[in-house]
Amino acid sequence: MQTFAPYLDGWYDVEIQLQMHLYNRYEQALAEGNGRKDQIETVAQFEQWRQHVRKAFLDGIGGLPQANCPLEVDYRGELHVEGCTIRKLLYQGLPGWYVTANLYVPDELATPAPAVLFLCGHIPEAKAYGPYQNVCQHLVRNGFIVLAIDPLGQGERLQYFDPETGQELIPGCTHEHCYEGVQCWWLGQSLARYFLHDAMRGIDLLQSLPEVDPERIGVTGCSGGGTQTTMMMLGDPRIAAAVPATFIMHRRNYLWTGQAQDAEQIYPGTSAAGIDHDDYLTVMVPKPVMVGAVAYDLFPLEGVKYSLERARRIYELFDAGDKLKLEVDRARHEYTNNLARAATRWFCQHLQGKSTQQLTWQESKLFAPEELWATETGQLLGDDPATTTVWRLNRGQRQQQLSELPADQQRLRQLRDWLSEQVNDGRRPVEFHPRACGATYEADLHCQKYWWWSEQDIINAGLHLRLHPANDNPDSQPLTIALFAGGTPDVSRRESWIRQRCRAGQQLLVLDVRGWGALLARKLGPADRDWYYGTHFKLLSEAVFLGDSLCAMRVFDLLRAIEFVQQELTPATVTLYADAGATAIYATVAALLDESVGLELPDGIPDLDSLVEDRFYRYQDGVRGVLPGLLARCTARDLAEALADQLT
């Protein structure tokens, strides 16, 4: 059966429409944020903005988990290297949730001493990675106590480690972070809350040590560790100085690289609030911040400089222009030795008052990862398979959220109100101005191609199929809007089903919503479209930064399609049909918002509960269908009961 050719049969270039829709919204939000910041002329005005930045960040990540548990620091041995001792330890961040770490302590310690929390980037070895050991040894040999911690999903903290086989059931590091992060979004939270909480508990540990001066604690990290450093700058006022390395950028520059980011690097809603990377710096003012950068980075250096210059105006407002610095090494993405020495000089200057002539440099002795293990097996789950994981935390969090919901009817009203806000707020619906751009007759079927405007800059398209001859009156026929897993390109594969429906007296509109079917967005980046870091995740992450989601946008398109067929085709009734997976999620949400339509789901109401309740959920359903916060407000049973009268 005939389907759309590229560019909607030459009528319109739709391959970039979703990308440009998001990018234009993004640039508008950042421009509005810059406009607000440009009006800041006094310290008092900036303090209001600082409160706005911190609140937007913490609200966006879902707040912090409660830390009502002792640290239970457990030292597991030590190593000795010239100038320092390295202690291997665990500490408890949440009940049953442990962080593996190394504590570097100078041999000749003047107490109380300053300390630095070292946060690791996206390297599987985490704290044991050679360049990271090098940074820690430079710092410790110059008088700092250093705590280096493994992030979750790295080092000794793989969340999907199988103790029986010793295998990673979900690849660690970035893949694991995305897998867990999407699950967090379903609860209206971000994986960042756990990264931040672990780091804050690291500060608790440092402040509990009698040899540490609690007022002189700095933080640094590279790449994903630079991300975590900004989390601490945004979320923990106890930090006295910071060196975020190879992460600070300008969101607009990075947007156009086409690259996605790890789930914990995406702070939901913050871009809609006008927040950019210059705010990650100024939130610390007047405390000292040095940005470490490399010339040949995936984070564009021109964006780094842009953010520094915007931040500098605020630092100068506080007469603290000398407390903000950019250090650039001509290298690729890494915490290079030059940056390690620059960070050491910065912390010595601002936390010790030392001049650079007083510093000690020598070649670091690097240990094998197993020598730095704080666990017996090299993995927390290897030592204790029952240890708390992100999945267990998320499942418990959801149970708590659901327990706080009101009774059934009130819960349903609140759910529909919330869904309406998610789907409709901020959209720009326009007249449909439809085009009937091609018609064919195939045996006993009449196929008409349509496209129309859903929003100001978003086109939707569909294939209208009904029984031939064309003089039959479609007004008297029920119409089914069909969302196929592959969109309109699936009509040939579904020809038998289509003919059966039409011969039974129905008419069909096989629908493509934005980024789907014939409206598929052009491929961004090297990864597969629907896999980690692929096109879908890239565009989804930009939507999440804007406090939005692709699911909400596509449900809006589906509701507009219902309006379109009622206006243009005037059928007797309208029913939504959807295959399993993400399309079933879109149809379910749309039916909740339009109680006049029927709902046909051959596989039943989607099992949304499994996306949080199951340790191994279907990633593609989770990422393509995610509506952040939905599963904190309902269960699959709630949806089934609410839609009982509409299900066919």
C-alpha positions as semicolon CSV with decimal commas, in nm:
position;residue;x (nm);y (nm);z (nm)
1;M;0,000;0,000;0,000
2;Q;0,122;0,348;-0,081
3;T;0,267;0,560;0,200
4;F;0,433;0,898;0,228
5;A;0,749;0,963;0,029
6;P;1,028;1,173;0,183
7;Y;0,936;1,528;0,284
8;L;0,566;1,435;0,287
9;D;0,564;1,375;-0,089
10;G;0,759;1,695;-0,138
11;W;0,507;1,916;0,039
12;Y;0,712;1,995;0,349
13;D;1,049;1,920;0,509
14;V;0,943;1,757;0,834
15;E;1,266;1,576;0,914
16;I;1,396;1,863;1,128
17;Q;1,067;2,001;1,266
18;L;1,082;1,835;1,610
19;Q;1,449;1,921;1,653
20;M;1,391;2,285;1,555
21;H;1,077;2,309;1,769
22;L;1,277;2,206;2,075
23;Y;1,585;2,411;1,987
24;N;1,379;2,726;1,926
25;R;1,197;2,683;2,257
26;Y;1,531;2,625;2,424
27;E;1,690;2,937;2,283
28;Q;1,385;3,143;2,378
29;A;1,398;3,015;2,737
30;L;1,771;3,088;2,766
31;A;1,728;3,433;2,611
32;E;1,453;3,514;2,861
33;G;1,678;3,393;3,142
34;N;1,963;3,609;3,018
35;G;1,727;3,903;2,999
36;R;1,634;3,858;3,363
37;K;1,998;3,824;3,467
38;D;2,099;4,130;3,265
39;Q;1,867;4,335;3,486
40;I;2,059;4,239;3,801
41;E;2,246;4,545;3,926
42;T;2,268;4,493;4,302
43;V;2,377;4,221;4,542
44;A;2,023;4,204;4,679
45;Q;1,881;4,143;4,332
46;F;2,132;3,868;4,272
47;E;2,048;3,700;4,603
48;Q;1,690;3,666;4,482
49;W;1,815;3,509;4,159
50;R;2,046;3,275;4,351
51;Q;1,747;3,152;4,553
52;H;1,556;3,101;4,227
53;V;1,843;2,897;4,079
54;R;1,884;2,671;4,381
55;K;1,511;2,614;4,420
56;A;1,462;2,536;4,050
57;F;1,749;2,287;4,061
58;L;1,635;2,107;4,376
59;D;1,270;2,105;4,266
60;G;1,373;1,974;3,925
61;I;1,564;1,675;4,060
62;G;1,279;1,589;4,298
63;G;1,445;1,714;4,615
64;L;1,691;1,517;4,821
65;P;1,627;1,177;4,977
66;Q;1,614;1,180;5,354
67;A;1,943;1,094;5,523
68;N;1,811;0,977;5,857
69;C;2,080;0,719;5,914
70;P;2,431;0,714;6,062
71;L;2,730;0,717;5,830
72;E;2,861;0,390;5,975
73;V;3,208;0,450;5,831
74;D;3,381;0,116;5,788
75;Y;3,756;0,124;5,724
76;R;3,873;-0,178;5,522
77;G;4,249;-0,141;5,514
78;E;4,505;0,106;5,387
79;L;4,788;0,159;5,143
80;H;5,100;0,365;5,183
81;V;5,266;0,583;4,923
82;E;5,532;0,845;4,974
83;G;5,376;1,139;5,152
84;C;5,040;0,987;5,239
85;T;4,823;0,700;5,351
86;I;4,525;0,584;5,146
87;R;4,243;0,439;5,356
88;K;3,984;0,213;5,195
89;L;3,636;0,261;5,337
90;L;3,260;0,242;5,304
91;Y;3,003;0,488;5,437
92;Q;2,627;0,470;5,449
93;G;2,442;0,732;5,247
94;L;2,090;0,597;5,299
95;P;1,974;0,294;5,498
96;G;2,147;-0,004;5,338
97;W;2,293;0,217;5,061
98;Y;2,671;0,232;5,078
99;V;2,935;0,439;4,904
100;T;3,282;0,298;4,838
101;A;3,565;0,545;4,881
102;N;3,934;0,614;4,933
103;L;4,052;0,865;5,191
104;Y;4,392;1,020;5,121
105;V;4,561;1,152;5,439
106;P;4,896;1,339;5,441
107;D;5,170;1,182;5,651
108;E;5,268;1,519;5,792
109;L;4,935;1,670;5,880
110;A;4,884;2,016;6,021
111;T;4,542;2,001;6,183
112;P;4,280;2,111;6,140
113;A;4,353;2,064;5,769
114;P;4,155;2,162;5,461
115;A;3,993;1,885;5,257
116;V;3,876;1,820;4,902
117;L;3,596;1,592;4,787
118;F;3,693;1,428;4,457
119;L;3,406;1,324;4,230
120;C;3,468;1,083;3,942
121;G;3,371;1,116;3,577
122;H;3,225;0,856;3,346
123;I;3,504;0,603;3,374
124;P;3,427;0,242;3,475
125;E;3,723;0,233;3,718
126;A;3,596;0,548;3,892
127;K;3,819;0,635;4,192
128;A;4,084;0,387;4,071
129;Y;4,128;0,555;3,731
130;G;4,490;0,663;3,691
131;P;4,440;1,035;3,614
132;Y;4,200;1,059;3,910
133;Q;4,452;0,897;4,145
134;N;4,699;1,154;4,012
135;V;4,475;1,449;4,108
136;C;4,421;1,307;4,456
137;Q;4,794;1,248;4,512
138;H;4,884;1,602;4,402
139;L;4,634;1,738;4,652
140;V;4,730;1,513;4,943
141;R;5,103;1,583;4,901
142;N;5,023;1,952;4,933
143;G;4,842;1,925;5,263
144;F;4,485;1,827;5,176
145;I;4,280;1,539;5,307
146;V;4,105;1,400;4,999
147;L;3,796;1,182;4,982
148;A;3,745;1,013;4,643
149;I;3,413;0,833;4,604
150;D;3,272;0,589;4,349
151;P;2,956;0,719;4,180
152;L;2,671;0,475;4,152
153;G;2,705;0,253;3,847
154;Q;3,085;0,277;3,850
155;G;3,381;0,135;4,037
156;E;3,253;-0,094;4,312
157;R;2,894;0,026;4,283
158;L;2,748;-0,143;3,974
159;Q;2,373;-0,156;4,028
160;Y;2,314;-0,444;3,785
161;F;2,600;-0,673;3,884
162;D;2,524;-1,046;3,897
163;P;2,719;-1,200;4,190
164;E;2,675;-1,552;4,053
165;T;2,827;-1,488;3,710
166;G;3,032;-1,177;3,783
167;Q;2,869;-1,013;3,481
168;E;2,708;-0,671;3,431
169;L;2,344;-0,736;3,345
170;I;2,307;-0,377;3,227
171;P;2,635;-0,222;3,103
172;G;2,778;0,000;3,374
173;C;2,851;0,370;3,374
174;T;2,660;0,573;3,114
175;H;2,424;0,297;2,996
176;E;2,332;0,211;3,352
177;H;2,281;0,576;3,440
178;C;2,038;0,623;3,150
179;Y;1,852;0,303;3,234
180;E;1,808;0,413;3,596
181;G;1,752;0,776;3,506
182;V;1,451;0,709;3,283
183;Q;1,296;0,511;3,567
184;C;1,351;0,809;3,798
185;W;1,178;1,041;3,549
186;W;0,862;0,831;3,565
187;L;0,848;0,929;3,934
188;G;0,904;1,299;3,863
189;Q;1,262;1,284;3,990
190;S;1,615;1,277;3,854
191;L;1,899;1,035;3,911
192;A;2,097;1,348;4,005
193;R;1,932;1,346;4,349
194;Y;2,121;1,028;4,439
195;F;2,452;1,153;4,302
196;L;2,413;1,478;4,496
197;H;2,308;1,303;4,813
198;D;2,608;1,068;4,803
199;A;2,842;1,365;4,764
200;M;2,676;1,559;5,045
201;R;2,716;1,260;5,273
202;G;3,082;1,264;5,172
203;I;3,100;1,618;5,312
204;D;2,930;1,489;5,627
205;L;3,205;1,232;5,657
206;L;3,484;1,484;5,607
207;Q;3,332;1,721;5,861
208;S;3,309;1,434;6,110
209;L;3,686;1,381;6,100
210;P;3,865;1,568;6,383
211;E;4,163;1,642;6,156
212;V;3,947;1,826;5,897
213;D;3,862;2,195;5,916
214;P;3,487;2,188;5,834
215;E;3,500;2,545;5,697
216;R;3,769;2,466;5,438
217;I;3,631;2,191;5,215
218;G;3,656;2,211;4,838
219;V;3,516;1,993;4,560
220;T;3,642;1,897;4,217
221;G;3,580;1,646;3,941
222;C;3,615;1,601;3,567
223;S;3,351;1,531;3,301
224;G;3,070;1,353;3,488
225;G;3,264;1,446;3,801
226;G;3,246;1,805;3,681
227;T;2,870;1,756;3,661
228;Q;2,862;1,632;4,019
229;T;3,079;1,927;4,121
230;T;2,815;2,164;3,982
231;M;2,548;1,968;4,172
232;M;2,740;2,040;4,491
233;M;2,784;2,405;4,398
234;L;2,408;2,430;4,341
235;G;2,296;2,216;4,632
236;D;2,543;2,232;4,921
237;P;2,638;2,577;5,059
238;R;2,904;2,415;5,281
239;I;3,145;2,403;4,986
240;A;3,421;2,664;5,029
241;A;3,584;2,639;4,685
242;A;3,530;2,445;4,364
243;V;3,703;2,334;4,047
244;P;3,454;2,189;3,796
245;A;3,661;2,045;3,511
246;T;3,568;1,961;3,150
247;F;3,195;2,009;3,199
248;I;3,107;2,378;3,221
249;M;2,972;2,496;2,885
250;H;2,689;2,700;2,737
251;R;2,371;2,507;2,674
252;R;2,312;2,663;2,332
253;N;2,654;2,557;2,206
254;Y;2,610;2,205;2,333
255;L;2,260;2,183;2,190
256;W;2,401;2,207;1,840
257;T;2,662;1,936;1,892
258;G;2,374;1,689;1,857
259;Q;2,504;1,497;2,157
260;A;2,293;1,369;2,443
261;Q;2,400;1,366;2,806
262;D;2,380;1,116;3,087
263;A;2,049;1,110;3,273
264;E;2,200;1,254;3,593
265;Q;2,337;1,548;3,391
266;I;1,985;1,653;3,291
267;Y;1,834;1,885;3,551
268;P;1,458;1,880;3,471
269;G;1,289;2,214;3,415
270;T;1,599;2,424;3,478
271;S;1,629;2,552;3,122
272;A;1,263;2,655;3,129
273;A;1,357;2,851;3,442
274;G;1,622;3,041;3,243
275;I;1,916;2,864;3,412
276;D;2,239;2,800;3,222
277;H;2,595;2,708;3,311
278;D;2,691;3,060;3,413
279;D;2,445;3,013;3,698
280;Y;2,630;2,700;3,812
281;L;2,925;2,934;3,868
282;T;2,759;3,243;4,011
283;V;2,562;3,041;4,266
284;M;2,898;3,015;4,449
285;V;2,983;3,387;4,445
286;P;3,194;3,523;4,618
287;K;3,357;3,186;4,688
288;P;3,648;3,090;4,462
289;V;3,573;2,885;4,150
290;M;3,821;2,778;3,886
291;V;3,684;2,619;3,569
292;G;3,911;2,357;3,417
293;A;3,878;2,310;3,042
294;V;4,057;2,148;2,750
295;A;4,083;2,295;2,404
296;Y;3,972;1,986;2,212
297;D;3,668;1,892;2,417
298;L;3,323;1,757;2,334
299;F;3,204;2,050;2,549
300;P;3,274;2,346;2,318
301;L;3,542;2,577;2,455
302;E;3,364;2,879;2,308
303;G;3,066;2,790;2,528
304;V;3,293;2,764;2,833
305;K;3,426;3,113;2,769
306;Y;3,077;3,251;2,712
307;S;2,956;3,122;3,050
308;L;3,270;3,252;3,224
309;E;3,221;3,599;3,085
310;R;2,857;3,611;3,189
311;A;2,949;3,487;3,537
312;R;3,233;3,737;3,569
313;R;2,993;4,032;3,577
314;I;2,828;3,889;3,890
315;Y;3,162;3,813;4,054
316;E;3,267;4,171;3,992
317;L;2,939;4,291;4,141
318;F;3,062;4,125;4,462
319;D;3,414;4,272;4,417
320;A;3,536;3,914;4,374
321;G;3,661;3,915;4,017
322;D;3,983;3,745;4,125
323;K;3,783;3,452;4,265
324;L;3,675;3,331;3,920
325;K;3,927;3,179;3,680
326;L;3,947;2,974;3,362
327;E;4,233;2,728;3,314
328;V;4,265;2,572;2,966
329;D;4,495;2,286;2,869
330;R;4,560;2,206;2,503
331;A;4,439;1,849;2,531
332;R;4,140;1,622;2,477
333;H;3,867;1,540;2,727
334;E;4,050;1,443;3,048
335;Y;4,155;1,561;3,393
336;T;4,506;1,619;3,260
337;N;4,815;1,654;3,474
338;N;4,828;2,025;3,390
339;L;4,470;2,069;3,511
340;A;4,547;1,860;3,821
341;R;4,833;2,093;3,911
342;A;4,625;2,402;3,836
343;A;4,346;2,274;4,062
344;T;4,598;2,203;4,338
345;R;4,739;2,556;4,310
346;W;4,385;2,699;4,323
347;F;4,286;2,510;4,635
348;C;4,620;2,586;4,803
349;Q;4,580;2,955;4,731
350;H;4,223;2,983;4,855
351;L;4,197;2,716;5,126
352;Q;4,553;2,731;5,263
353;G;4,685;3,073;5,165
354;K;4,995;2,915;5,011
355;S;5,194;3,064;4,727
356;T;5,275;2,846;4,427
357;Q;5,643;2,843;4,526
358;Q;5,558;2,636;4,835
359;L;5,397;2,346;4,646
360;T;5,534;1,995;4,606
361;W;5,524;1,805;4,277
362;Q;5,631;1,450;4,209
363;E;5,524;1,162;3,993
364;S;5,223;0,977;4,129
365;K;5,231;0,609;4,214
366;L;4,924;0,446;4,057
367;F;4,757;0,144;4,213
368;A;4,562;-0,130;4,036
369;P;4,184;-0,104;4,093
370;E;4,172;-0,415;4,313
371;E;4,434;-0,266;4,544
372;L;4,197;0,024;4,617
373;W;3,885;-0,189;4,669
374;A;3,688;-0,131;4,986
375;T;3,485;-0,448;4,919
376;E;3,603;-0,807;4,923
377;T;3,472;-0,895;4,576
378;G;3,517;-0,559;4,407
379;Q;3,140;-0,497;4,408
380;L;2,895;-0,409;4,681
381;L;2,641;-0,645;4,526
382;G;2,909;-0,912;4,517
383;D;2,961;-0,879;4,892
384;D;2,589;-0,850;4,971
385;P;2,328;-0,912;4,697
386;A;2,062;-0,758;4,923
387;T;2,229;-0,418;4,937
388;T;2,008;-0,125;4,844
389;T;2,008;-0,022;4,475
390;V;1,851;0,260;4,274
391;W;1,573;0,026;4,164
392;R;1,490;-0,061;4,525
393;L;1,498;0,307;4,623
394;N;1,269;0,399;4,333
395;R;1,022;0,124;4,414
396;G;1,010;0,234;4,779
397;Q;0,978;0,597;4,674
398;R;0,681;0,517;4,454
399;Q;0,505;0,327;4,729
400;Q;0,546;0,632;4,952
401;Q;0,416;0,865;4,680
402;L;0,111;0,649;4,611
403;S;0,030;0,620;4,981
404;E;-0,007;0,997;4,999
405;L;-0,266;1,018;4,719
406;P;-0,632;1,090;4,798
407;A;-0,924;0,850;4,752
408;D;-1,010;0,709;4,410
409;Q;-1,240;0,973;4,260
410;Q;-1,043;1,267;4,390
411;R;-0,723;1,096;4,276
412;L;-0,867;1,060;3,925
413;R;-0,973;1,425;3,911
414;Q;-0,628;1,535;4,022
415;L;-0,466;1,302;3,769
416;R;-0,673;1,439;3,480
417;D;-0,602;1,798;3,586
418;W;-0,230;1,724;3,608
419;L;-0,228;1,547;3,271
420;S;-0,411;1,837;3,108
421;E;-0,147;2,074;3,240
422;Q;0,139;1,855;3,117
423;V;-0,013;1,807;2,773
424;N;-0,159;2,151;2,702
425;D;0,029;2,421;2,892
426;G;0,258;2,625;2,671
427;R;0,145;2,466;2,345
428;R;0,064;2,686;2,049
429;P;-0,231;2,531;1,863
430;V;-0,321;2,690;1,529
431;E;-0,577;2,635;1,254
432;F;-0,533;2,299;1,087
433;H;-0,507;2,429;0,729
434;P;-0,512;2,068;0,610
435;R;-0,376;1,946;0,277
436;A;-0,523;1,648;0,096
437;C;-0,205;1,571;-0,092
438;G;-0,265;1,247;-0,270
439;A;-0,531;0,982;-0,326
440;T;-0,508;0,627;-0,457
441;Y;-0,748;0,341;-0,516
442;E;-0,617;-0,003;-0,430
443;A;-0,871;-0,272;-0,516
444;D;-1,164;-0,198;-0,284
445;L;-0,982;0,065;-0,071
446;H;-0,965;0,441;-0,107
447;C;-0,651;0,591;0,047
448;Q;-0,622;0,967;0,097
449;K;-0,308;1,133;0,233
450;Y;-0,354;1,428;0,469
451;W;-0,128;1,657;0,663
452;W;-0,220;1,945;0,891
453;W;-0,079;2,178;1,154
454;S;-0,092;2,065;1,515
455;E;0,110;2,352;1,659
456;Q;0,255;2,668;1,512
457;D;0,562;2,480;1,386
458;I;0,454;2,115;1,403
459;I;0,292;1,915;1,125
460;N;0,105;1,589;1,175
461;A;0,011;1,350;0,897
462;G;-0,213;1,054;0,833
463;L;-0,350;0,807;0,580
464;H;-0,730;0,803;0,560
465;L;-0,848;0,460;0,449
466;R;-1,204;0,351;0,372
467;L;-1,392;0,113;0,153
468;H;-1,429;0,201;-0,216
469;P;-1,649;0,324;-0,393
470;A;-1,585;0,674;-0,268
471;N;-1,952;0,777;-0,285
472;D;-2,019;0,586;0,035
473;N;-2,105;0,836;0,309
474;P;-1,816;0,839;0,562
475;D;-2,020;1,058;0,800
476;S;-2,222;0,753;0,899
477;Q;-1,917;0,539;0,962
478;P;-1,720;0,506;1,284
479;L;-1,357;0,611;1,251
480;T;-1,056;0,458;1,421
481;I;-0,735;0,658;1,464
482;A;-0,462;0,395;1,451
483;L;-0,119;0,446;1,606
484;F;0,108;0,176;1,469
485;A;0,445;0,102;1,625
486;G;0,616;0,217;1,306
487;G;0,360;0,478;1,206
488;T;0,223;0,507;0,851
489;P;0,518;0,310;0,703
490;D;0,356;0,006;0,873
491;V;0,041;0,010;0,657
492;S;0,178;-0,244;0,409
493;R;0,259;-0,481;0,693
494;R;-0,089;-0,427;0,838
495;E;-0,282;-0,446;0,507
496;S;-0,485;-0,751;0,603
497;W;-0,595;-0,591;0,931
498;I;-0,680;-0,265;0,752
499;R;-0,894;-0,435;0,488
500;Q;-1,076;-0,637;0,752
501;R;-1,164;-0,321;0,944
502;C;-1,278;-0,127;0,639
503;R;-1,490;-0,417;0,509
504;A;-1,655;-0,428;0,853
505;G;-1,782;-0,073;0,799
506;Q;-1,509;0,132;0,962
507;Q;-1,284;0,403;0,828
508;L;-0,928;0,445;0,950
509;L;-0,682;0,726;0,995
510;V;-0,333;0,582;1,040
511;L;-0,163;0,864;1,227
512;D;0,189;1,001;1,248
513;V;0,258;1,236;1,539
514;R;0,573;1,444;1,569
515;G;0,894;1,244;1,544
516;W;0,703;0,929;1,442
517;G;0,655;0,734;1,120
518;A;0,680;0,958;0,815
519;L;0,764;1,246;1,052
520;L;1,068;1,069;1,199
521;A;1,333;1,314;1,317
522;R;1,663;1,309;1,136
523;K;1,929;1,101;1,304
524;L;2,146;1,284;1,558
525;G;2,477;1,141;1,672
526;P;2,628;0,798;1,607
527;A;2,409;0,587;1,838
528;D;2,104;0,391;1,724
529;R;1,793;0,608;1,723
530;D;1,613;0,436;2,009
531;W;1,907;0,328;2,218
532;Y;2,120;0,496;2,483
533;Y;2,236;0,841;2,368
534;G;2,041;0,800;2,043
535;T;1,823;1,056;1,866
536;H;1,515;0,987;2,075
537;F;1,702;1,020;2,403
538;K;1,875;1,338;2,283
539;L;1,545;1,509;2,195
540;L;1,376;1,372;2,506
541;S;1,652;1,509;2,729
542;E;1,613;1,857;2,579
543;A;1,239;1,836;2,643
544;V;1,303;1,733;3,005
545;F;1,535;2,034;3,052
546;L;1,234;2,240;2,938
547;G;1,004;2,071;3,190
548;D;0,833;1,885;2,905
549;S;0,836;1,542;2,743
550;L;0,795;1,387;2,400
551;C;0,505;1,185;2,540
552;A;0,313;1,499;2,638
553;M;0,380;1,653;2,296
554;R;0,260;1,343;2,114
555;V;-0,053;1,314;2,328
556;F;-0,124;1,677;2,236
557;D;-0,088;1,580;1,868
558;L;-0,323;1,288;1,919
559;L;-0,587;1,511;2,078
560;R;-0,548;1,755;1,789
561;A;-0,591;1,463;1,546
562;I;-0,923;1,381;1,714
563;E;-1,030;1,742;1,656
564;F;-0,906;1,722;1,297
565;V;-1,109;1,413;1,201
566;Q;-1,418;1,546;1,376
567;Q;-1,389;1,872;1,181
568;E;-1,268;1,742;0,844
569;L;-1,416;1,391;0,819
570;T;-1,715;1,418;1,060
571;P;-1,735;1,049;1,153
572;A;-2,013;0,898;1,362
573;T;-1,771;0,804;1,642
574;V;-1,397;0,810;1,706
575;T;-1,193;0,531;1,862
576;L;-0,820;0,529;1,936
577;Y;-0,631;0,213;1,849
578;A;-0,269;0,159;1,950
579;D;-0,013;-0,118;1,935
580;A;0,167;-0,218;2,253
581;G;0,450;-0,005;2,389
582;A;0,478;0,371;2,368
583;T;0,184;0,419;2,130
584;A;-0,043;0,247;2,383
585;I;0,079;0,492;2,647
586;Y;-0,001;0,789;2,422
587;A;-0,349;0,656;2,343
588;T;-0,422;0,578;2,708
589;V;-0,332;0,929;2,822
590;A;-0,526;1,087;2,535
591;A;-0,836;0,884;2,622
592;L;-0,812;0,999;2,984
593;L;-0,824;1,358;2,860
594;D;-1,099;1,308;2,599
595;E;-1,374;1,094;2,744
596;S;-1,575;1,110;2,421
597;V;-1,349;0,866;2,237
598;G;-1,331;0,491;2,254
599;L;-1,006;0,309;2,326
600;E;-0,892;-0,016;2,169
601;L;-0,571;-0,170;2,299
602;P;-0,518;-0,529;2,178
603;D;-0,271;-0,593;2,460
604;G;-0,475;-0,411;2,723
605;I;-0,388;-0,107;2,934
606;P;-0,008;-0,076;2,928
607;D;0,161;-0,227;3,231
608;L;0,315;0,100;3,344
609;D;0,373;-0,032;3,695
610;S;0,644;-0,261;3,560
611;L;0,851;0,040;3,451
612;V;0,929;0,107;3,818
613;E;0,834;-0,211;3,998
614;D;1,045;-0,442;3,780
615;R;1,421;-0,438;3,812
616;F;1,450;-0,505;3,438
617;Y;1,190;-0,294;3,260
618;R;1,158;-0,254;2,882
619;Y;1,391;0,037;2,816
620;Q;1,245;0,134;2,480
621;D;0,890;0,152;2,622
622;G;1,022;0,345;2,920
623;V;1,217;0,602;2,724
624;R;0,975;0,647;2,432
625;G;0,669;0,665;2,654
626;V;0,797;0,848;2,960
627;L;0,572;1,119;3,101
628;P;0,775;1,240;3,400
629;G;0,581;1,215;3,725
630;L;0,294;0,999;3,593
631;L;0,373;0,691;3,801
632;A;0,388;0,895;4,120
633;R;0,019;0,974;4,062
634;C;-0,146;0,652;3,952
635;T;-0,121;0,278;3,902
636;A;-0,210;0,070;3,597
637;R;-0,520;-0,042;3,788
638;D;-0,625;0,323;3,833
639;L;-0,599;0,373;3,458
640;A;-0,798;0,059;3,380
641;E;-1,077;0,159;3,617
642;A;-1,087;0,517;3,483
643;L;-1,111;0,397;3,122
644;A;-1,345;0,101;3,172
645;D;-1,637;0,269;2,992
646;Q;-1,421;0,369;2,695
647;L;-1,242;0,040;2,633
648;T;-1,373;-0,156;2,337
